[in-house]
Amino acid sequence: MSNFWLDRLRERINIFLFPHKEILLWVLRILSVVVSFVAVCAIIYYHGFPRTPRTDEIVRIITRLSLAFYALKYFLNFFYDFHPLAYLKRTRFEGILVLFIFLMWFFYLIVGQQRIYAFFAQREMEQFPNISILFIQFYVFIMVLVETAKAGQYIDKIKIGPAGLLALSFLILITFGTIMLLLPEMTTGHHIQFVDALFLSTSASCVTGLSPVEISDYLSLKGQVVILILIQLGGINIISFATFIALFYTGAEGLKQQSLLKDLLDTSGLSDARRILKRIVLYSFTIEIIGSVILYLLWEKDLSITSAGGLGFAALFHSVSSFNNAGFSIFPNGLMYEPVRMNLASHWIIAILIVLGGIGFSVLQEILDFKLLLTRIRTAWKRFQVQTKIVLITTVFLIILGALGIFLLEYNHSFQGLKLSDKITTAFFQSITARTAGFNTVNIGALSQTTLFLLIILMFIGASPGGTGGGIKTTTFLTLIKASIATIRGKKRLEAFKHTISFETVDKAYSVALLSLLLIVTGTFILTILQPDFTFTSILFEVVSAFGTVGLTMGITPLLGSAGKLVVIVTMYVGRVGTLTLAIAFLKKASFKDYVYPKANIMIG
């Protein structure tokens, strides 16, 4: 009976409003953009500028009016839809949010705001009003994300390829981060220069870790939170995150989104891409939370370990920074901060997080997926995929080789005076962090020239495809090695683990390596002109670190001039997006011809 009256009411409202339906829906779409923009600006102003009672009240009014608009828009769309039940099912997440808005409004209306505040004040919770404001702002932000997810359906109309869209997405993220870091409340009384804000935003978005300032001293807690958000979005890839939100809201995505996901995640099918995407977010947050809990427990014992946001925030920040291979630290002097440097157990946890984030999400899924694990146990012939085998073997080989080299080269040099267990831990930690993360527990500038050269090689190779690190990638490195061996032995096919590697893959590997070397040579050449006072080794080390999105430095980053910082910024950006990806984005794809020219023999080598 209730459904009958609801249908009759909806029908009458629809008949009354139908003549104006298209105009009203168009107005709602325009208003949605305006309201979302104003709401986000209000929240940014609240946290980015000095507050006054008047500005606080204005922000409260804007956020509450925004929630009221989103609720009204939802109900109008519901009444206009010809299949209301299907609409409710399709938009159930938004429906739950709107329902909560009404329940919250009803509760405040019945009980009264002052009575609620007084209730919590009596129980020594005077901060409840501020907490409630933050909660409402967070709620508005979620509603804005939902509105943004709806706009994902228009992505197919954008005349830009997946590679170009990926490059553009990082530019948007970097721009947003730069604007946020320039706000007064993001620093601790310091005035940050534009180029430094751009450098920091690029470094965090591209999960590099290079910084022109000491963020533990220069950035406020709010500024550090901005860095944390940029690391998270840049690590799991801003496009992956945006598409996940769209999938979560609508359950589907457009053709361009599907193609983009397939390219980004390096999967063979679209269904694989969607499945891996959901697990990327699940694995990322799960591993980061577990890592932060373990770090908190390890650091809790040492009362001298402190940070601006407390020990809990420090643990979360370093867990996210480690898993996303960012290399940022909010401790003074990074992980060389004495209480942390002496806590060797935390070094191993950070190293494990770095490896998990660097091996690639497709490999991570194959290792951690419970169903796949059961399948391999029950079916003896079901093995890891070729890429997983290559990534795991190459990763272990590089870690052991790097650790052994660092251990032997620095045993009586920078490691002198350390216990044997400390030397082993430090060698393994620097071997792991050199390829992807950029944390350091030793003074990089004090290392021998041979060790620095070894670190440059590790930084150039980098992490694995689909992961959070940079470099040419482990798969590219192994493909080049096997291709060279095959050429020397005169083999016509390139094989790995009883599979044939296509010539297209080999061509891509050579292209990535060549373009990467060209970028490093160009960046180093320009920096030697702009910064003639620095040694060649320190400049080469800086450029390779920026390209590999590693973050290690010999100490020249804060000393770079504005032009030099811009060179490093471009190098970090290209290194994160990918040299081949950018080349594909900007160069016109060649058209295939039906004819073939005669073969020409050219002397090589």
C-alpha positions in Angstrom: 0.0 0.0 0.0 2.8 2.4 0.9 4.5 1.6 -2.4 1.2 2.5 -4.2 1.0 5.9 -2.6 4.7 6.5 -3.2 4.3 5.7 -6.9 1.2 7.9 -7.2 3.0 10.8 -5.5 6.1 10.3 -7.7 3.8 10.1 -10.8 2.0 13.3 -10.0 5.2 15.2 -9.3 6.6 13.8 -12.5 3.5 15.0 -14.5 3.8 18.4 -12.9 7.6 18.8 -13.5 7.9 16.8 -16.8 7.5 19.8 -19.2 10.6 21.4 -17.5 12.6 18.2 -17.0 15.4 18.8 -19.5 15.9 22.4 -18.4 15.8 21.6 -14.7 18.3 18.7 -15.0 20.6 20.9 -17.0 20.4 23.6 -14.4 21.1 21.0 -11.7 24.2 19.8 -13.5 25.5 23.3 -13.8 24.7 24.1 -10.2 26.4 20.9 -9.1 29.6 22.1 -10.6 29.3 25.5 -9.0 28.3 24.2 -5.6 31.1 21.6 -5.6 33.6 24.2 -6.6 32.4 26.7 -3.9 32.3 23.9 -1.2 35.9 22.8 -2.0 37.1 26.4 -2.0 35.4 27.0 1.3 37.0 23.9 2.9 40.5 24.9 1.4 40.1 28.4 2.8 39.1 27.0 6.2 42.3 24.9 6.5 44.7 27.1 4.4 44.2 30.6 5.8 44.1 32.1 9.3 40.6 31.6 10.8 38.2 34.1 12.4 34.8 33.5 13.9 33.2 35.2 10.9 35.0 33.0 8.3 34.2 29.9 10.3 30.5 30.8 10.3 30.6 31.4 6.5 32.3 28.1 5.9 29.7 26.3 8.1 26.9 27.9 6.1 28.4 27.0 2.8 29.0 23.3 3.7 25.5 22.9 5.1 23.9 24.5 2.1 26.0 22.2 -0.1 24.7 19.1 1.7 21.1 20.4 1.3 21.7 20.9 -2.4 23.1 17.4 -2.9 20.1 15.9 -1.1 17.6 18.0 -3.1 19.4 17.0 -6.4 19.2 13.4 -5.5 15.5 13.4 -4.8 14.7 15.4 -8.0 16.7 12.8 -10.0 14.8 10.1 -8.2 11.4 11.5 -9.1 12.4 12.2 -12.7 13.6 8.6 -13.2 11.2 6.3 -15.0 12.6 3.3 -13.1 12.9 4.5 -9.5 13.9 1.1 -8.0 16.6 0.7 -10.5 17.8 4.2 -9.8 17.9 3.5 -6.0 19.9 0.4 -6.7 22.2 2.1 -9.1 22.9 5.0 -6.7 22.7 3.2 -3.4 25.9 4.6 -2.1 24.8 8.2 -2.8 21.4 7.3 -1.4 23.0 6.2 1.9 24.9 9.4 2.1 21.7 11.4 1.5 19.8 9.4 4.1 22.5 10.1 6.6 22.2 13.9 5.8 18.5 13.8 6.7 19.1 11.8 9.8 21.8 14.2 10.9 19.6 17.2 10.1 16.6 15.6 12.0 18.7 14.9 15.0 20.1 18.4 15.2 16.6 19.8 14.7 15.0 17.7 17.5 17.8 17.9 20.1 19.3 21.3 19.3 23.0 22.2 18.5 23.7 24.0 21.8 22.3 21.1 23.8 24.5 18.6 21.9 27.6 20.7 22.4 26.8 21.1 26.1 26.4 17.3 26.5 29.9 16.7 25.2 31.4 19.6 27.1 30.1 18.1 30.4 32.1 15.0 29.5 35.3 16.9 29.0 35.0 16.8 25.2 35.3 20.5 24.4 36.8 19.7 21.0 33.5 18.1 19.8 32.4 21.3 17.9 35.6 21.3 15.9 35.4 17.6 15.3 31.8 17.9 14.1 32.9 20.6 11.7 35.7 18.5 10.3 33.3 15.5 9.9 30.8 17.7 8.0 33.5 19.0 5.7 34.7 15.4 5.1 31.2 14.4 4.3 30.9 17.3 1.8 34.2 16.2 0.2 32.7 12.6 -0.2 29.7 14.1 -1.9 32.0 16.1 -4.2 33.8 12.9 -5.1 30.5 11.3 -5.9 29.6 14.2 -8.2 33.1 14.0 -9.8 32.5 10.2 -10.4 29.4 11.0 -12.4 31.5 13.2 -14.7 33.6 10.1 -15.5 31.0 9.2 -18.2 32.2 12.2 -20.3 35.8 11.0 -20.4 35.1 9.1 -23.7 34.4 12.5 -25.3 37.9 13.9 -24.5 40.0 13.7 -27.6 43.2 12.5 -26.0 44.7 9.1 -25.7 45.3 7.1 -22.5 49.0 8.1 -22.4 48.1 11.8 -22.8 45.4 11.5 -20.1 47.8 9.9 -17.7 50.4 12.7 -18.3 47.6 15.3 -17.9 46.3 13.8 -14.7 49.7 14.1 -13.0 50.0 17.7 -14.1 46.6 18.4 -12.5 47.7 16.7 -9.3 51.0 18.6 -9.2 49.2 21.9 -9.8 46.7 21.2 -7.0 49.5 20.3 -4.6 51.5 23.5 -5.5 48.5 25.7 -4.8 47.8 24.0 -1.5 51.4 24.3 -0.3 51.5 28.0 -1.1 48.7 28.6 1.4 49.8 30.4 4.7 48.7 27.6 7.1 50.7 25.0 5.3 54.0 26.2 6.6 55.3 27.0 10.1 55.7 30.7 9.7 58.0 30.4 6.7 57.3 31.9 3.3 57.7 29.1 0.7 58.8 30.2 -2.7 56.7 29.2 -5.7 59.5 27.0 -7.2 60.0 25.2 -3.9 56.2 24.6 -3.6 56.2 23.3 -7.2 59.3 21.1 -6.5 57.7 19.6 -3.3 54.4 19.0 -5.0 56.1 17.3 -8.0 58.3 15.2 -5.8 55.3 14.0 -3.6 53.0 13.4 -6.6 55.7 11.5 -8.5 56.7 9.7 -5.2 60.3 10.8 -5.4 61.3 12.2 -2.0 63.7 14.9 -3.1 63.0 18.1 -1.1 64.5 21.6 -1.3 63.4 22.2 2.3 63.4 20.2 5.6 59.7 19.4 5.7 59.8 18.5 9.4 60.8 22.1 10.2 59.3 23.9 7.2 55.8 22.4 6.9 53.0 22.5 9.4 50.9 19.5 10.2 48.5 20.6 7.6 51.3 20.9 5.0 52.5 17.4 5.9 49.0 16.1 5.4 48.9 17.6 1.9 52.2 15.8 1.2 50.7 12.6 2.5 47.6 12.9 0.2 49.8 13.7 -2.8 52.0 10.6 -2.1 48.9 8.4 -1.8 47.3 9.7 -5.0 50.5 9.7 -6.9 51.5 6.3 -5.7 48.4 4.3 -6.6 48.1 6.6 -9.7 45.6 9.4 -9.7 43.8 7.8 -12.7 43.4 4.5 -10.9 42.0 6.3 -7.9 39.5 8.4 -9.9 38.4 5.3 -11.9 37.9 3.4 -8.7 35.6 6.1 -7.4 33.7 5.9 -10.6 33.4 2.1 -10.4 32.4 2.3 -6.8 29.6 4.7 -7.6 28.4 3.5 -11.0 29.8 0.0 -11.3 30.9 0.6 -14.8 33.2 2.8 -16.9 33.5 4.1 -20.4 35.5 2.6 -23.3 38.4 5.1 -22.9 38.5 4.4 -19.1 38.7 0.7 -19.9 41.5 1.2 -22.4 43.3 3.5 -20.0 43.1 1.0 -17.2 44.3 -1.8 -19.4 47.4 0.2 -20.4 48.1 1.4 -16.9 47.8 -1.9 -15.2 49.5 -3.8 -18.0 46.8 -6.5 -18.2 45.7 -8.7 -21.0 42.0 -8.1 -20.6 39.5 -5.5 -19.5 38.0 -7.7 -16.9 41.5 -8.3 -15.4 42.0 -4.6 -15.2 38.8 -3.9 -13.3 39.5 -6.8 -10.9 43.1 -5.7 -10.3 42.0 -2.1 -9.9 39.7 -2.9 -6.9 42.5 -5.0 -5.4 45.0 -2.1 -5.8 43.0 0.1 -3.5 42.2 -2.8 -1.1 45.9 -4.0 -0.9 47.3 -0.4 -0.7 45.2 0.6 2.3 45.4 -2.7 4.1 49.2 -2.9 3.8 49.6 0.7 4.8 47.4 0.4 7.9 49.2 -2.8 9.0 52.5 -1.1 8.4 51.6 2.0 10.4 50.4 -0.2 13.3 53.6 -2.1 13.4 55.7 1.0 13.2 53.7 2.7 15.9 54.3 -0.3 18.2 58.0 -0.3 17.4 58.4 3.4 18.0 56.1 3.7 21.0 58.8 2.2 23.2 61.1 5.1 22.5 59.7 8.3 24.1 62.2 10.5 22.3 60.5 9.8 18.9 58.1 12.6 18.3 56.5 14.5 15.4 54.2 17.4 14.8 51.1 15.2 14.4 52.0 12.8 17.2 53.5 9.3 16.9 50.4 7.9 15.3 50.6 10.3 12.4 54.3 9.7 12.1 53.7 5.9 11.8 51.0 6.4 9.2 53.0 8.9 7.2 56.1 6.7 7.0 54.0 3.6 6.2 52.3 5.4 3.3 55.6 6.9 2.2 57.3 3.5 2.3 54.7 1.5 0.5 54.4 4.2 -2.2 58.2 4.3 -2.5 58.1 8.1 -1.8 61.1 8.4 0.6 59.6 11.4 2.4 60.1 11.6 6.2 58.7 14.0 8.8 61.5 13.4 11.2 64.4 15.9 11.4 67.2 14.6 9.1 64.8 11.8 7.9 65.5 8.2 9.0 68.9 9.4 10.2 67.0 10.9 13.1 69.0 9.3 15.9 66.2 7.4 17.7 64.8 6.0 14.4 68.3 5.2 13.0 69.0 3.1 16.0 65.7 1.3 15.8 66.8 -1.5 13.3 63.5 -3.4 13.5 61.6 -0.5 12.0 64.2 -0.4 9.2 63.2 -4.0 8.2 59.5 -3.1 8.3 60.0 -0.1 6.1 62.1 -2.2 3.7 59.4 -4.8 3.4 56.8 -2.1 2.7 59.1 -0.7 0.0 59.5 -4.1 -1.7 55.7 -4.7 -1.6 55.0 -1.4 -3.2 57.8 -1.7 -5.7 57.1 -5.2 -7.2 53.9 -4.0 -8.9 50.2 -4.5 -8.1 49.7 -7.3 -10.6 52.5 -9.3 -9.0 51.3 -8.4 -5.5 47.8 -9.6 -6.4 49.1 -12.9 -7.6 51.1 -13.4 -4.4 48.5 -12.3 -1.9 45.3 -13.5 -3.6 43.9 -16.2 -1.4 42.0 -18.0 -4.3 45.1 -18.1 -6.5 47.1 -19.4 -3.5 44.6 -22.2 -3.0 44.6 -23.0 -6.7 48.4 -23.4 -6.7 48.2 -25.7 -3.7 45.5 -27.9 -5.2 46.9 -27.8 -8.8 50.6 -28.6 -9.0 51.0 -27.3 -12.6 49.4 -23.9 -11.8 52.4 -21.6 -11.5 53.1 -17.9 -11.3 52.8 -15.9 -14.5 56.0 -15.2 -16.5 56.0 -11.5 -15.4 55.7 -12.4 -11.8 58.6 -14.8 -12.0 60.8 -12.3 -13.8 59.9 -9.5 -11.2 60.5 -11.7 -8.2 63.8 -13.3 -9.4 65.2 -9.9 -10.6 64.1 -8.1 -7.4 65.7 -10.7 -5.1 68.9 -10.8 -7.3 69.2 -7.0 -7.3 68.6 -6.7 -3.5 71.2 -9.4 -2.7 73.7 -8.1 -5.2 73.3 -4.5 -4.1 73.5 -5.4 -0.4 76.6 -7.5 -0.9 78.3 -4.7 -2.9 77.4 -2.0 -0.4 78.5 -4.2 2.5 81.9 -5.0 1.1 82.6 -1.5 -0.3 81.6 0.3 2.9 82.7 -2.2 5.5 85.8 -0.3 6.5 84.5 3.1 5.2 81.2 4.6 6.2 80.2 1.5 8.1 83.3 1.6 10.3 82.4 1.4 14.0 79.0 -0.3 13.4 78.2 -3.7 14.8 78.1 -6.6 12.2 74.3 -6.8 12.5 74.0 -3.0 11.9 76.2 -3.3 8.9 74.1 -6.1 7.4 70.8 -4.3 8.1 72.1 -1.0 6.7 73.5 -2.7 3.5 70.2 -4.4 2.8 68.2 -1.3 3.6 70.2 0.9 1.3 70.1 -1.7 -1.5 66.3 -1.9 -1.3 65.7 1.8 -0.9 68.2 2.8 -3.7 66.1 1.2 -6.4 62.8 2.8 -5.5 62.2 4.7 -2.2 65.0 7.1 -1.3 65.2 6.7 2.5 68.7 6.7 3.8 70.2 5.7 7.2 73.7 6.7 6.2 75.2 9.9 4.8 75.0 9.4 1.1 77.7 12.1 0.5 80.1 10.1 2.7 79.9 7.0 0.6 82.8 5.9 -1.7 82.7 6.7 -5.4 82.3 3.0 -6.2 79.3 2.7 -3.9 77.7 5.8 -5.4 78.2 4.3 -8.9 76.5 1.1 -7.7 73.6 3.1 -6.3 73.3 5.0 -9.7 72.9 1.6 -11.5 70.3 0.4 -9.0 68.4 3.7 -9.3 68.4 3.5 -13.1 66.9 0.0 -13.0 64.3 1.0 -10.5 61.2 -0.9 -9.4 58.8 -3.2 -11.4 56.0 -2.3 -13.8 52.6 -1.4 -12.2 54.3 -0.5 -8.9 54.9 2.7 -7.2 58.6 3.1 -8.1 60.3 4.5 -11.1 63.4 3.6 -13.3 63.4 1.6 -16.5 61.8 -1.3 -14.4 63.1 -4.8 -13.6 61.4 -6.4 -16.5 63.0 -4.0 -19.0 66.4 -4.7 -17.4 66.0 -8.5 -17.7 64.6 -8.3 -21.2 67.6 -6.3 -22.3 70.0 -8.7 -20.7 68.3 -11.8 -22.3 68.0 -10.0 -25.7 71.8 -9.3 -25.7 72.6 -12.9 -24.7 70.3 -14.2 -27.4 72.0 -11.9 -30.0 75.4 -13.0 -29.0 74.4 -16.7 -29.2 72.6 -16.2 -32.5 69.2 -17.2 -31.3 66.2 -16.2 -33.4 63.8 -16.1 -30.5 63.9 -14.6 -27.1 62.7 -17.1 -24.4 62.0 -17.0 -20.7 60.5 -19.7 -18.5 59.4 -21.7 -21.5 57.6 -18.8 -23.0 58.6 -16.6 -26.0 59.0 -12.9 -25.5 57.6 -11.0 -28.4 59.9 -8.7 -30.5 57.4 -5.9 -29.8 58.3 -6.3 -26.1 62.0 -6.2 -26.9 61.5 -3.1 -29.0 59.7 -1.4 -26.1 62.5 -2.4 -23.8 65.2 -0.9 -26.0 63.1 2.3 -26.5 62.6 2.8 -22.8 66.3 2.3 -22.1 67.4 4.6 -24.9 64.8 7.4 -24.1 65.7 7.1 -20.4 69.4 7.5 -21.0 68.7 10.4 -23.3 66.7 12.1 -20.5 69.5 11.5 -18.0 72.2 12.7 -20.3 70.2 15.9 -21.2 69.3 16.6 -17.6 72.9 16.1 -16.5 74.3 18.3 -19.3 71.9 21.2 -18.5 72.6 21.0 -14.8 76.4 21.0 -15.3 75.9 24.3 -17.1 73.5 25.8 -14.5 75.3 24.5 -11.4 79.1 24.6 -12.3 80.1 24.6 -8.6 78.8 21.0 -8.0 80.8 17.9 -8.8 79.8 15.9 -11.8 79.1 12.8 -9.6 76.7 14.8 -7.4 74.8 16.2 -10.4 74.6 12.8 -12.2 73.4 11.2 -8.9 70.7 13.8 -8.5 69.4 13.5 -12.1 69.3 9.7 -12.0 67.6 9.8 -8.5 65.0 12.2 -10.0 64.5 10.0 -13.1 64.1 6.9 -11.0 61.8 8.8 -8.6 64.1 7.5 -5.8 64.9 10.6 -3.7 68.4 10.0 -2.7 70.8 12.9 -2.9 74.4 13.8 -2.1 73.0 17.0 -0.4 72.8 19.4 -3.4 68.9 19.5 -3.7 68.4 22.5 -1.3 71.4 24.3 -2.9 70.0 24.2 -6.5 69.0 27.5 -8.1 65.5 28.0 -9.5 66.5 26.9 -13.0 68.3 23.9 -11.7 65.2 22.9 -9.6 63.0 23.2 -12.7 65.3 20.7 -14.5 64.9 18.3 -11.7 61.2 18.9 -11.6 60.8 18.0 -15.3 63.1 14.9 -14.8 60.9 13.7 -11.9 57.7 14.2 -13.9 59.0 12.4 -17.0 60.5 9.6 -14.8 57.1 9.0 -13.1 54.9 9.2 -16.1 57.4 7.2 -18.2 59.6 8.3 -21.1 57.8 6.0 -23.6 54.4 7.0 -22.3 55.2 10.7 -22.9 56.6 9.9 -26.3 53.5 8.1 -27.3 51.3 10.9 -25.9 53.0 13.6 -28.0 54.1 11.8 -31.2 51.7 10.9 -33.9 51.2 7.2 -34.4 52.7 5.9 -37.7 50.3 4.6 -40.3 51.0 1.2 -41.7 51.7 0.8 -45.4 51.1 -2.2 -47.6 54.5 -2.1 -49.2 57.9 -3.1 -47.8 61.3 -1.5 -48.8 64.3 -3.7 -49.6 66.4 -4.8 -46.7 69.7 -2.9 -46.1 72.6 -4.3 -44.1 74.2 -1.8 -41.7 77.4 -2.5 -39.7 76.7 -2.4 -36.0 79.4 -2.3 -33.2 
